[in-house]
Amino acid sequence: MSDDGPRTRRAATKKDFPPEEPKKAKKVKAPKQEPEYDVQQLQDIAHQLRIHSIEMTAASKSGHPTSCSSMAELISVLFFTKVGMHYNPKDPKNFGNDRFVLSKGHAAPILYAAWSIAGFIDPAELLRLRQFDCELEGHPTPRLPFVDVATGSLGQGLSVAGGMAYSSKYLDKINNRYWVLIGDGESAEGSVWEAAHLSSYYKLDNLTLIVDINRLGQSQETSLAHDIETYKKRFEAFGWQTYTVDGHNIPKVYEAFEKARNFKGNPTVILAKTFKGKYLEGVEDKLNFHGTALPLTHVDHLKTLQKNNTFVVNPILPEQLEFPTHEQFHLELDYASDSKISTRKAYGKALVGLSKSDTNKQIVSLDGDTKNSTFALTYKEAVPSNFIEGFIAEQNVVGWAQGLACRGKVAFTSAFGCFFTRAYDQIRMGGISHSYVKFVGSHSGVSIGEDGPSQMALEDFAMFRSIPGSVVLYPSDGVSAERAIELVANEKACCYVRTSRPDFSILYGNDEKFEIGKSKVVHKGKSIVIVAGGVTLHEALKIANQIDATVIDIFSIKPVDRETLLEEVQNVTSKTILTVEDHYLQGGIFGIQNQQQIKKRLCASALADQTDIKIYGQGVTHVPRSGSPSALLAHYKIDSEGILNRAKELL
């Protein structure tokens, strides 16, 4: 033992040992995530949609089965998963439903097939496609409760859906969603991009567009073919959230729909790369099959691809809501008998007056950056929540108005009357849809003066008269203008009211009653009947006493007041009517004289069975030019002097 004595042993610490090798984590196989949807059933439904489309078009010997086939997976996910439409298949008109607009209207068979699988349409009815007594028409129309507007004239569906989406988001404040499907060829239409712009401007995140990019148009490849990246850049430039997807891959389509449904802040677009005639042997991705019925052998092939042809479908049911209603609108007028006002200004005044009886705020005014000329500005200042600025894009403004009308709104859209010609196809399609939009066109005729012919509405009567079931009114003072707006607000029809730029004297008392289909006799005489409206009515009244003329304020262009015309002309010695209008004679108020022959138009046709009556027309006969209103009226002999001289010639 050492002299130092016994030593004490130190306890070992971690530092006394070399570091241990780190333990490797054991790889645990994650459990397989089952999708929240049945991929196989959705694929089987897609094939069934193709089968129905082929069978329907084969039965009708016409239609577009290849256009249906490219979008089958998209429709399957849209109609039959929770990330697609939420709707009540037993009540397609439920105000709370999501809405689907098939802008690619020629693919109507697949729309009908989807509603059949959903349980609303009897499968046997599908085989009556395109028959005269069947509501399943070649392109969709609102004869069907799940169709809001007629489509098929391409490029219009997104505009209509934009108006509907705006209504839900900002006016009705409900959480339903709007889905639109367009074809890739259709995206060449400028109206699509007008709609894309405005939908982004108003941040319609309750709107999803699906573009079926199947590469092939009717007669050749589309301009972009399968250049998905360019489509993406274009929509992104317009402020849309974009998703690109293989349109035939169910899981990828589902994922894109889910992202679109949940995205906030902007509208969304799903750009789906597809193939025309997908799964149809010898037809897929080939030209020359557009609009062609196919043999049923394709059905046999598709059935071999299905695992099952019976389906359990349970769409997500939304809140059950009733359509908004409104009481009868009415106006209280307060014009002084010696006052003057332009009928365009009276329009804005009338809308504000109507708003006082619009307890549910169903009146909506739209304008395309002319509101300080049409006087829609007056309504905007009074009821800003119900005014929509559509900017200089008349086709889209009209489409939005139709969308608002679909949601029960009383939609007034105003512009220079001549600019509605740009949107004539939208107006025409609205007529097919029985859309109750109210159009108000200002700056009518040569009486606008120096702005020149590009700004003059000279064809507007002809345009709006041609719409089936339309109402066309032409007021001539402040009282009749406001009463015209009151009448059309309460009328279930496509309506047009023509307003004027000049200030007119008040002709009627505030309590004067006006009716659709009725004119007014404003001066009684015995020699000749002069029928006029707007500026020419005031010119005719200046000389009525000089020739002892009866002067009729036409007011209702369509329907025309045949009874008053007939009664008054029978009471004058000449049995002659002279019409005077600030409109082209063709398609205008009454008639056109061509050398020695009377070419009968509006009034002439109304009185065609009265062989003893003579009808003559005075109006704008050729393209005008800039000048003062008085110079232009005199040039076309529709001022007081011109009317007087013409009447004397006839007498």
BAZANU-421953 format. One record per atom (N, C-alpha, C): residue in one letter; x, y, z. Coordinates in steps of 0.1 Angstrom, whole numbers, plus 5000, padded with zeros to 4 digits. Example, Ala and Ser with C-alpha at 12.3 -4.5 7.8 and 13.67 -1.06 7.14 Angstrom:
% residues 2
A513249435078/A512349555078/A513249675078/S512849785071/S513749895071/S512950005079/
//
This chain:
% residues 651
M500949885000/M500050005000/M500950125000/S500650224993/S501450344992/S501250425004/D502250515006/D502250605017/D501050705016/D500650715003/D499550815001/D498150765006/G498150645010/G496850585015/G495950535003/P494850485006/P493850424996/P493250534987/R493150514973/R492450604964/R490950574963/T490250684960/T488750674958/T488550664943/R487750554939/R487350534924/R486350634920/R486550714908/R485650804902/R484550734894/A483350784895/A482250714887/A482450754872/A482250654864/A482350674849/A481250774844/T481650854834/T480650944828/T480650914813/K479650984806/K479450964792/K480751004784/K481451104790/K482651144783/K483751044782/D483650944790/D484650834791/D484450734780/F483350734772/F483050634762/F483050704748/P483350624738/P483250684725/P481750694721/P481550794713/P480050824709/P479450704702/E478250674705/E477550564698/E477050604684/E477050504675/E476450524662/E474950564663/P474550664657/P473050704658/P472250594652/K471150564659/K470250464655/K469450514643/K469350424633/K468650454621/K467150434623/A466350534619/A464850524621/A464350404612/K463450334618/K462850224611/K461850274601/K461950224588/K461050264578/K459650194580/V458650274582/V457350224585/V456550254572/K455950164566/K455150184554/K453850254558/A453650374552/A452450454555/A451250374549/P450150384557/P448950314552/P448450384539/K447950314530/K447450364517/K446250454520/Q446350584514/Q445250674516/Q444150644505/E443050604510/E441950584501/E441350714496/P441050734484/P440450864479/P439050874485/E438650994486/E437251024491/E436251004481/Y436550954470/Y435650934459/Y435950804452/D435050744444/D435250614438/D435750644423/V437050624422/V437650654409/V437050574398/Q436850444401/Q436250354390/Q434850394387/Q434050424397/Q432650464393/Q432650594385/L433550684388/L433550814380/L433950784366/Q434950694364/Q435350654351/Q434250584343/D433550494350/D432450424344/D431350524340/I431050624349/I430050724346/I430550804333/A431850834332/A432350904320/A432050824308/H432250694308/H431950614297/H430450604294/Q429650604305/Q428250604303/Q427750734296/L428350844300/L428050974294/L428350964279/R429450904275/R429850884261/R428750794254/I428450684261/I427450594255/I426150664252/H425650734262/H424350804260/H424450904249/S425550974248/S425751074237/S425751014224/I426350894222/I426450824209/I425050774206/E424350714216/E423050654213/E422050764210/M422050884217/M421150994214/M421351044200/T422551074197/T422851134183/T422651034172/A422850904175/A422550804165/A421050794162/A420250804173/A418750804172/A418250924164/S418851044166/S418451164159/S419151184146/K420151094143/K420951104131/K421651234129/S421951304140/S422651424140/S423151464154/G424151544155/G424651584168/G426151584168/H426651594180/H428151614182/H428651514193/P428651384190/P429151294200/P430651304203/T431451344193/T432951354195/T433251464205/S432451574203/S432651694212/S432251654227/C431251564228/C430851524241/C431951434247/S432551344239/S433451254244/S434751314250/S435151434245/S436351494251/S436151544265/M434851564269/M434651634282/M433951534292/A433951404289/A433151314297/A433751304312/E435051294313/E435551294327/E435351424334/L435451534328/L435151664334/L433751674339/I432751624331/I431351624335/I431151524346/S431751414346/S431651314357/S432051374370/V433151434371/V433651494383/V432751614387/L432351694377/L431551814380/L430251774386/F429551674381/F428251644385/F428151554397/F429151464399/F429051354408/F430151344419/T430751454423/T431651454434/T431451584442/K431951584454/K431651694463/K432551824459/V433551804451/V434351914447/V433751984435/G432751924429/G432051984417/G430852054422/M429752034414/M428452114417/M427752064429/H427252154437/H426352124448/H424952164443/Y424052064442/Y422752084436/Y421751984440/N420552014439/N419451924442/N418951874429/P419251744426/P418751684413/P417251674412/K416551684423/K415051674422/K414451814420/D415351924422/D414852054421/D415852144414/P415952134401/P417052204394/P416952354395/K415752404398/K415552554399/K415752614413/N416152524422/N416452574435/N417452694434/F417052804440/F417852924440/F419252914446/G419352814455/G420652784462/G421552694455/N421152634444/N421952534436/N423152614430/D424252534429/D425352574420/D424652574406/R425152654397/R424652654383/R425752624373/F425352554363/F426352514352/F425852564339/V426752644332/V426452694319/V427352624309/L426652544300/L427352474289/L427452574278/S428452654278/S428652754267/S428952684254/K429552574255/K429852484243/K428552404241/G427552474236/G426152424235/G425952304226/H426852284216/H426652174207/H426952044214/A427452044226/A427651924234/A426451894243/A425351944239/A424151934247/A423851784251/P424051684243/P423751544247/P424351504260/I425651544262/I426251504275/I425651574287/L425151694285/L424451764296/L423151684299/Y422451644289/Y421151574292/Y421551434298/A422551374293/A422951244299/A423351254314/A424051364317/A424351384331/A423151404340/W422151474335/W420951494343/W420151364344/S420351284334/S419651154334/S420251064345/I421551054345/I422250974355/I421951034369/A421751164370/A421451224383/A420051194387/G419251144378/G417851094381/G416751194377/F417051304370/F416051394366/F415351364353/I416151314344/I415551284330/I415451134328/D414351084324/D414150944321/D415050904310/P415850794312/P416750754301/P416150734288/A414850684288/A414150664275/A413950794267/E413850904275/E413551034268/E414851084261/L415951034265/L417251074258/L417151034243/L416550924240/L416550884226/L415550964217/R414851054223/R414051144216/R414751284213/L415951284215/L416751404212/L416451474199/R416251604199/R416051684187/R414651664180/Q413851584186/Q412451574180/Q411651694184/F410651724175/F409851844176/F409151854189/D408651744194/D407851744207/D408651714219/C410051724218/C410851684229/C411651814233/E411751834246/E412451954251/E414051944251/L414451824247/L415951804246/L416351844232/E416651974231/E416952034218/E418352014214/G418652044201/G420052024196/G421052104204/H420652224208/H421452304217/H420552344229/P421152364241/P420252384253/P419452514252/T418252504257/T417452624259/T416752614273/P416252724278/P415652724291/P414252664292/R413852594281/R412652504283/R412952404294/L414252374296/L414652284306/L415052364319/P414552314331/P414752394343/P416252404348/F417152314343/F418552324346/F419352414337/V418652474327/V419352554317/V418852704319/D419852794322/D419452934324/D419353014312/V420252984302/V420153064289/V420452964278/A419953004266/A420252924254/A421752954251/T422352844247/T423752854242/T423952784229/G425052794223/G425352734210/G425852834200/S425452964202/S426153074196/S427353104205/L428553054200/L429653044209/L430153174215/G430753164227/G431453274233/G430653354243/Q429453314246/Q428553394254/Q428253344268/G428553214271/G428253154284/G428953214295/L430253254294/L431053314305/L430453444309/S429953524299/S429353654303/S428153634311/V427253544307/V426053524315/V426353474329/A427253374330/A427653324343/A428353434351/G429053524345/G429553634353/G428553724359/G427453754352/G426353824358/G425653754369/M425453624367/M424853544378/M425753534390/A427053514388/A428053504399/A428053644407/Y428053754399/Y428053884406/Y426753894415/S425653854409/S424453864417/S424553784430/S425053664430/S425153584442/S426053644452/K427253694447/K428253744456/K427953874462/Y427453964454/Y427354104459/Y425854144462/L424854084455/L423554134457/L422754034466/D422753904462/D421953804470/D422753764482/K424053774481/K424953734492/K424753584497/I424753494487/I424653354490/I425953284485/N426153164489/N427453094487/N427352984476/N426453004467/N426452904456/N427652934446/R427852844437/R428952864427/R428552844413/Y429252904404/Y428952904390/Y430052834382/W429652744374/W430652664366/W430252684351/V431252704343/V431052734328/V432052644321/L431552574310/L432452504302/L432452554288/I433652594283/I433752644269/I434652554261/G434552554248/G435452484240/G436752564237/D437752504232/D439052574230/D438852664217/G438152614207/G437852704195/G437052824199/E436152804208/E435252914213/E436053024219/S437252994225/S437953094232/S438553194223/A438453184210/A438853284200/A437853404200/E436653384206/E435653484206/E436153604215/G436053724210/G436453834219/G435553854231/S434253814230/S433353824242/S433853744254/V434553634251/V435153554262/V436153634270/W436953714263/W437953794270/W437353914276/E436253974271/E435554074277/E435054024291/A434553904291/A433953844303/A435053804313/A436253764308/A437353724316/A437853854323/H437853964316/H438354084322/H437454134334/L436154144331/L435254194341/L435054104353/S435053974351/S434953874362/S436153884371/S437353914365/S438553934373/S438454064381/Y438054174374/Y437854304380/Y437054304392/Y435954224392/Y435054214403/Y435354104412/K436454034410/K437053924419/K435953824422/L435453764411/L434353664413/L434953524416/D435253504428/D435853374432/D434853264434/N433653304431/N432553194430/N432253144416/L433253174407/L433153144393/L434253064389/T434052944383/T435052854377/T434752824362/L435752854354/L435652824340/L436452694337/I435852614329/I436552494324/I436752504309/V437952494304/V438252504290/V438552364285/D437752314276/D437952174271/D438852194258/I440152174261/I441152194250/I441352064243/N440452034233/N440551904226/N441251914213/R441852034210/R442752064198/R442052084185/L440852024183/L440252024170/L438952104169/G438852194159/G437652274157/G436752194148/Q435852264141/Q434952204132/Q435652154119/S436452244113/S437052214100/S438552194100/Q439152234111/Q440652214112/Q441052224126/E442352214128/E442952234142/E442752374146/T442552394159/T442352524165/T443652604164/S443652734166/S444852814164/S445952784174/L445552734186/L446552704196/L446752554198/A445952474191/A446052334193/A446152294208/H447252214211/H447352174225/H448452264233/D448552384229/D449552474235/D448952524248/I448952444258/I448252474271/I448952594278/E450252604276/E451052704283/E450552844278/T450252864266/T449752994261/T448353024266/Y447552924267/Y446252944273/Y446452994288/K447352924295/K447652964309/K448053104310/K449053144302/K449553284302/K448453384299/R447553354290/R446553444287/R445553464298/F445153364304/F444253374316/F444853434328/E446153404330/E446853464341/E447053614339/A447153654326/A447253804323/A445953874326/F444853804326/F443553864329/F443253844344/G444153794352/G444053794366/G443353664371/W443253564364/W442653434368/W443653344374/Q443153264384/Q443953154390/Q443753034381/T444852984376/T444852874366/T445252744371/Y444652644366/Y445052504369/Y445052424356/T446152364353/T446252284340/T446152134344/V445552054336/V445251924340/V445051834328/D445351704329/D445051604319/D443551584321/G442751624311/G441251614313/G440651484313/H441451374311/H440951244311/H441451164323/N442151224332/N442651164344/N441851204356/I440951104360/I439951134371/I440651194383/P441651134389/P442251194401/P442851334399/K443451354388/K443951494385/K442851594383/V441851554376/V440651644374/V440051674388/Y439851574396/Y439351594410/Y440151694417/E441451674417/E442351764424/E442251914419/A442151924406/A442052064401/A440652124405/F439652044405/F438252094409/F438352134424/E438952054432/E439052084446/E439752214449/K440852234442/K441652364443/K440852484439/A440152464428/A439352574422/A438152614432/R437552514437/R436452534446/R436852614459/N438052584463/N438552644476/N439352774474/F439652814462/F440452924460/F439653054463/K440253154469/K439553274472/K440353394466/G439553494462/G440153624457/G440053654443/N439953544434/N439853564420/N439053454414/P438553474401/P437953354394/P439053254391/T438553134389/T439553024386/T439152964372/V440252904366/V440052844353/V440752704353/I440152604349/I440752474347/I440952444332/L442252444329/L442652424315/L442852274313/A441952204306/A441952064305/A442452014291/K443551954291/K444051894278/K443251764276/T442451764265/T441651654262/T441751614247/F441051504243/F441151464229/F439651444224/K439451504213/K438151494207/K437851344203/G436651294207/G436351154204/G437151054212/K437551104224/K438351014233/K437650874235/Y438450774234/Y438050634236/Y437150574225/L437050654214/L436250604202/L437250564192/E437250434189/E438250374180/E438150424166/G439250474161/G439250524147/G438750664146/V438350724157/V437750854157/V438550954166/E439150904177/E439850984186/E440951074180/D440851204183/D441851304178/D441951304163/K440851284156/K440851294142/K439851394137/L440151464126/L439251554119/L438151484112/N437151564108/N436051524099/N435051444106/F434951444120/F433951374127/F433051474135/H433351604133/H432551704141/H431151704136/G430151704145/G428751714141/G428251594133/T428851484136/T428551354128/T428051244138/A426851194136/A426451084144/A427350964140/L427550874150/L428450764149/L427750634150/P428250524144/P427650394145/P427650344160/L426650254163/L426550204177/L427650104180/T428450064171/T429549974174/T430550044184/H430550174184/H431350244195/H430750224209/V429450204210/V428850174222/V429350044227/D429349944219/D429849814222/D431249814228/H432049894222/H433449904226/H433549974240/L432750074242/L432850154255/L432350064266/K431349974263/K430849894274/K431849794279/T432849754270/T433849664274/T434849734284/L434849874284/L435749944293/L435149974306/Q433849954308/Q433149974320/Q433249854329/K433449884342/K433349774352/K431849754357/N431149864356/N429749864361/N428949974354/N427749944351/N426950054345/N425650094353/T425750054366/T424750104376/T425550184386/F424950304390/F425750394398/F424950444410/V425650464421/V425050534433/V425650674433/V424750764431/V425250904430/V424450984441/N425151064448/N424551144459/N425251284459/P424751374450/P425351514449/P425151584463/I426051674466/I425951754478/I424751844476/L423851844486/L422651924485/L422952064491/P422652164484/P422852304490/P421652344498/E421652464503/E420552524510/E419352544500/Q418152514505/Q417052524496/Q416552674498/L416552744487/L416252884487/L415152924476/E414353014479/E413353064470/E413853174461/F413353184449/F413753304440/F413253424447/P414053534446/P413553664451/P412353714443/T411553794449/T410353844442/T410353994444/H409554064437/H409354204439/H407854244437/E407554354443/E406154404442/E406054484428/Q404854524425/Q404654604413/Q405354734415/F406254774406/F406954904407/F406055014402/H406155134409/H405355244405/H406155374407/L405655474400/L406355604400/L405355714404/E405855814411/E405155944413/E405956054406/L405256124397/L405856224388/L405556364393/D406456454390/D406256594395/D406756694385/Y406456674372/Y406856764362/Y405956894361/A406557004360/A405857134357/A405457134343/S404357184340/S403857184326/S404657264316/D405357364321/D406157444313/D407657404313/S407957284318/S409357244319/S409857174307/K411157154306/K411757084295/K412756984301/I412856864294/I413856774299/I414156674287/S415256624286/S415556524276/S415056384281/T414656304272/T414156174277/T415256084282/R416456104278/R417656024284/R417756064298/K417656194302/K417756244315/K416556184324/A415356184318/A414256124325/A414455984328/Y415155904320/Y415455764323/Y416155754336/G417255824339/G417855814351/G416955854363/K416255954361/K415256004371/K414255894374/A413755824363/A412755724365/A413355604373/L414555564371/L415155454379/L415255484393/V415655614396/V415655654410/V414255644416/G413255694409/G411855684413/G411455544416/L411755454407/L411355314409/L412055254421/S413255294424/S413955234436/S413155254449/K412255354449/K411555384461/K410455274464/S410055204453/S409155094455/S409854954454/D411154964452/D411954834451/D412454794464/T411554734472/T411854704486/T412954594487/N412954504478/N413954394478/N415154424469/K415254544464/K416454584456/K416754494445/Q415754474437/Q415854384425/Q416254454413/I416054584412/I416454664400/I417954684400/V418554644389/V420054664387/V420254744374/S421154834375/S421554914363/S422954884358/L423154854345/L424454834340/L424654934329/D425954974327/D426255064317/D427755034312/G428055074300/G429355054294/G430155184293/D430355254304/D431155374305/D430455494297/T429155494296/T428455604290/T427455664300/K427555624313/K426555654323/K426255804325/N427255894322/N427056034322/N426356094310/S426156004300/S425456044288/S424055984287/T423955854292/T422655784293/T421855824305/F422555884315/F422055924328/F421755804337/A422355694334/A422355584344/A423155634356/L423955734355/L424755794366/L423855834377/T422655884373/T421755934384/T421355824393/Y421155704387/Y420755584395/Y421955544404/K423155544398/K424355504405/K424555584417/E424355714416/E424555804427/E423555784438/A422355734434/A421255714444/A421255574450/V421555474442/V421655334447/V422955274442/P424055304448/P425355254442/P425555104443/S424855044453/S425054894455/S424454824443/N423554884435/N422854814425/N423154864411/F424354934410/F424854974397/F426154904394/I426254854381/I427454784377/I428054854365/E429254884366/E430054944355/E430654834347/G430254824334/G430754714326/G431854754317/F432154884316/F433254934308/F432854924293/I433754954284/I433454954270/I433554814264/A432554744266/A432454594262/A431054554262/E430354614252/E428854594251/E428354454251/Q429154364244/Q428654224243/Q428654164257/N429654194265/N429754134278/N428654204287/V428454334286/V427454404294/V426154344292/V425754314279/V424454254277/V424454114282/G425554034281/G425553904287/G425453904302/W426053994309/W425954014323/W424454044327/A423854134319/A422454174322/A421554044321/Q421853964311/Q421053834310/Q421253744322/G422553744327/G422853664339/G422153714351/L422053844353/L421353904364/L419853874363/A419353884350/A417953854348/A417653704352/C418553614349/C418453474353/C418253454368/R418853554376/R418753544390/R417653634396/G416653664387/G415453734392/G415553884393/K416753934388/K416954084389/K416254144377/V415754274379/V415154354368/V416354434363/A416954384352/A418254444347/A418054544336/F418354664339/F418354774329/F419854794324/T420054784311/T421354814305/T421254924295/S422055024297/S421955144289/S423255164281/A423055224269/A424255264260/A423655354250/F424555414242/F424155474230/F423355374222/G422255404216/G421455304210/G422155234199/C423055304192/C423755244181/C424755134185/F425255144198/F426255054202/F425654914206/F424354904207/F423754774210/F423854684197/T424054754185/T424254664174/T425454574175/R426454614182/R427654534185/R427254404192/A426254414201/A425854304209/A424554234204/Y424354254191/Y423054194186/Y422954044188/D423953974186/D423853824188/D423553794202/Q424053864212/Q423753844226/Q422253874228/I421753984222/I420354024223/I419453914216/R419953864205/R419153764198/R419053634206/M420253594212/M420153474220/M419353494233/G419353614238/G418453644249/G417053634245/G416653664233/G415353644228/G414953494228/I415853414224/I415653264224/I415553214239/S416253284248/S416153244262/S414953294269/H414153384263/H413053454269/H413653534281/S414753604279/S415453684289/S414753814290/Y414453864302/Y413653984304/Y414554104306/V415554124298/V416454244300/V415754364295/K416054474301/K415454604297/K416654694291/F416554714278/F417554794271/F417054934269/V417955034272/V417655174270/V418755234261/G418355274249/G419355334240/G419155484238/S420155554241/S420155704240/S420755744227/H420855874225/H421555934213/H420955874200/S419655884199/S418955834188/S418755934176/G419055884164/G418755964152/G419756074149/V419456144139/V420356254134/V420256374144/S419256374152/S419056494161/S420156504172/I421056404172/I422256424181/I423256524175/G423156544162/G423956654156/G425356624153/E426256704158/E427656714153/E428556584155/D428156494164/D428956374166/D429056284154/G428156294145/G428256224132/G427556084133/P427556014121/P426755894119/P427255774128/S428455774132/S428855654139/S428255654153/Q427755764158/Q427155774171/Q425655774170/M425055774159/M423555794157/M422855654156/A421955634165/A421055514164/A420055534154/L420255464143/L419255484131/L418755344127/E419255234133/E418755104130/E418155034142/D418055104153/D417655034166/D416254984166/F415255054160/F413954994159/F413954864152/A414554864140/A414654734132/A415254624140/M416254654148/M416954544155/M416054494166/F415554574175/F414754524186/F413354474182/R412854524172/R411554474167/R411654334162/S412854294158/S412954154152/S413054054163/I413254094176/I413353994186/I411953944190/P411753804189/P410353754192/P409853794206/G408653844207/G408053884220/G408554004226/S409354084218/S409954204224/S408854314225/V409154414233/V408454534235/V409354654231/V408954744223/V409754864219/V408954984221/L409455074229/L408755204232/L409555324228/Y408855434225/Y409555554220/Y408855674227/P409355714238/P408755824245/P409155964239/S408356064241/S408656194235/S408656314245/D408556284258/D408656384268/D409056324281/G409256404291/G409656344304/G408656254310/V407356294309/V406356204315/V406256074308/S406156074295/S406055944288/S407355864289/A408555924291/A409755854293/A409755774306/E409355844316/E409355784329/E408255674330/R407155694323/R406055594323/R406555474315/A407355494304/A407855384296/A408755304305/I409655364313/I410555284321/I409755214332/E408755274337/E407855204347/E407155084341/L406655104328/L406054984321/L406954874319/V408154894314/V409054784311/V409554724323/A409754794334/A410154734347/A409254634351/N407954644348/N406954554353/N406554454342/E407254454330/E406854374319/E407854254318/K407254134317/K408154014315/K408353994300/A409354064295/A409654054281/A411054124279/C411654094268/C412754174263/C412254314259/C412754424265/C412154554262/C413254654258/Y412854734249/Y413754844244/Y413054974245/V413655074252/V413155214252/V414155304246/R413755374236/R414555464228/R414455604235/T415655664239/T415655794245/T416455894235/S416256014238/S416756124229/S417656224236/R418456284229/R419456384234/R418856524236/P417956574227/P417456714229/P416556724241/D416456844246/D415356864256/D414056884249/F412956824255/F411656834249/F410756904259/S409756974254/S408757034262/S407856914268/I407256944280/I406356844285/I405056844278/L404556734274/L403356714266/L402156664274/Y402456594285/Y401456524292/Y401456564307/G400256544313/G400156564327/G400756444335/N401156474347/N401856374355/N401056244357/D399756254356/D398856134359/D398456074346/E398956114334/E398556054322/E398955904322/K397955824317/K398155684317/K398755634303/F399755554304/F400355504292/F400255344292/E400155284281/E400055144280/E400955084269/I401454974271/I402254904260/I401154864249/G401454894237/G400554874226/G399554974223/K399755094230/K398855204228/K399555334224/S399055404214/S399555534210/S398655644216/K399155774214/K398355884220/K398055984208/V396856024207/V396456134198/V396656264205/V397656344200/V397956464207/V397456594200/H396956574188/H396256684181/H395256624171/K394056684172/K392956634163/K392756724151/G392756664139/G392456744127/G391556664117/K391456714105/K390556654096/K391156624082/S392356664080/S392956644066/S393856524065/I394756494074/I395756394072/I396156354086/V396656224087/V397256174100/V398756174099/I399356244108/I400856244109/I401256164121/V402056054119/V402455974130/V403955994132/A404356024145/A405756054147/A406056024162/G407356044165/G407856014179/G409056084181/G409356114194/G410556184197/G410656324191/V411756364185/V411956494180/V410956524169/T410656424161/T409756454149/T408256484154/L407956434166/L406556464171/L406456604174/H407556664181/H407556804184/H407556894172/E408256844161/E408256924149/E406956914142/A406256804142/A404956794136/A403956874143/L404056884156/L403056964164/L403157114160/K404357154156/K404557304153/K403657344141/I403357244132/I402657284119/I401257214118/A400857154129/A399557074128/A398357164125/N398357284131/N397157374128/N397157424114/Q398357444108/Q398457504095/Q397757414084/I397757284087/I397157194077/I395957114083/D395557144095/D394457074101/D394756924102/A395856894107/A396356754108/A396056684121/T395756564121/T395756484133/T397156434135/V397656454148/V399056414151/V398956304162/I399656194158/I399656074168/I401056054173/D401156054186/D402456014193/D402455864193/I403355804185/I403355654183/I403655584196/F404455624205/F404855574218/F405255424217/S404255344213/S404455194213/S404755154199/I406055134196/I406555084183/I406154934181/K406254854192/K405954714191/K405454684205/P404154634206/P403154614196/P402654754191/V402254764178/V401754884173/V400254894176/D399755014178/D398355044181/D397555044168/R397154934163/R396454934150/R395154994151/E394454984163/E393055034164/E393055184163/T393955254170/T394055394170/T394355444156/L395355384150/L395755424136/L394555414127/L393855304128/L392755284118/L391655384121/E391355404134/E390255494137/E390555634133/E391755684135/E392055814132/E392155844117/V392655744109/V392855764095/V391455764088/Q390555684094/Q389155684088/Q388455814090/N388955894100/N388256024103/N388856144096/V389856124087/V390456234079/V389956214065/T389856324058/T389256324044/T390256254034/S391556264036/S392456214026/S392656064028/K392256004039/K392555864042/K394055834041/T394855934045/T396255924043/T397055934057/I398055854058/I398955854069/I400355894064/L400955994071/L402356034068/L403156004081/T404055914080/T404955884091/T406255964090/V406656014101/V407956094101/V408756044113/E410056004109/E410855944119/E412355974117/D412955984129/D414456014129/D415155874130/H414955794119/H415455664119/H415455624104/Y416355534100/Y416255484086/Y414855434083/L414455464071/L413055424067/L412955264067/Q414055204063/Q414055054064/Q413955004078/G412954934081/G412854884095/G412354984105/G411955104101/G411555204110/G410055204114/I409555324117/I408155324123/I407155274113/F407055314101/F405955274092/F406455224079/G406855314070/G406955264056/G408055334049/I408255284036/I409255344028/I408655354014/Q408855464007/Q408355483994/Q409455463984/N409255373975/N410255343964/N409655363951/Q410055483945/Q409455523932/Q407955533934/Q407155453926/Q405655463927/Q405055363936/Q405955273942/Q405355163950/Q405555183965/I404555153973/I404755163987/I405255023992/K406455033998/K407054904004/K406554904019/K405754814022/K405054824035/K405954774046/R405954844057/R406754804069/R405854794081/L406254864092/L405554834105/L404054874104/C403755004102/C402355044103/C401654994090/A402354994079/A401654954067/A401254804068/S402054724074/S401654584076/S400454574085/A400454654095/A399354654105/A398054684098/L398054774087/L396854814081/L396754764066/A397454654064/A397554604050/A396254564044/D395354524053/D394054484048/D393054594045/Q393554724048/Q392754834045/Q393154904032/T392554864021/T393054894008/T392855044004/D391955104012/D391655244009/D392555344016/I393455294024/I394355374032/I395655394025/K396155514024/K397455544018/K398455574029/I399655514028/I400655534038/I401955584032/Y402555694037/Y403755744031/Y404755764043/G406055754039/G407055774050/G408055884047/Q408455944058/Q409456054057/Q410456014068/G411756004064/G412755964074/G414155974068/V415155914075/V416555924070/V416755824059/T417255874048/T417255784036/T418655744032/H419655794038/H421055754035/H421955784047/V423155744046/V424155764057/V424355914059/P424055964071/P424156114073/P425556154076/R425756284080/R427056334083/R426956434094/S428056474099/S428056574110/S427356704106/G426756764116/G426056894113/G425256934125/S424657044125/S423857084137/S422557004136/P421856974147/P420656904147/P419656964137/S419557094138/S418557164129/S418857144114/A420157154111/A420557134097/A420256984092/L420556894101/L420256754097/L418756724096/L417956774105/L416556754104/L415956814091/A416456934088/A416056994076/A416456924063/H417756874064/H418256794052/H417356674049/Y416856604059/Y416056484057/Y414556514056/K414256644057/K412856694056/K411956634067/I412556624079/I411856574090/I411756684101/D412056804097/D411756924106/D410356974103/S409957074110/S408557124108/S408257164093/E409257234087/E409057284074/E408957164064/G409857064065/G409856944057/G408556874058/I408056854070/I406756784073/I405656864066/L405656994068/L404557074063/L404557064047/N405657074041/N405757064026/N405256934021/R405756824028/R405356694024/R403856664025/A403356714036/A401856694039/A401056764028/K401556884024/K400856964014/K400856894001/E401956833997/E402056753985/E401056643985/L400856573996/L399956463997/L398556503997/L398356624001/L396956674001/L396556743988/
//
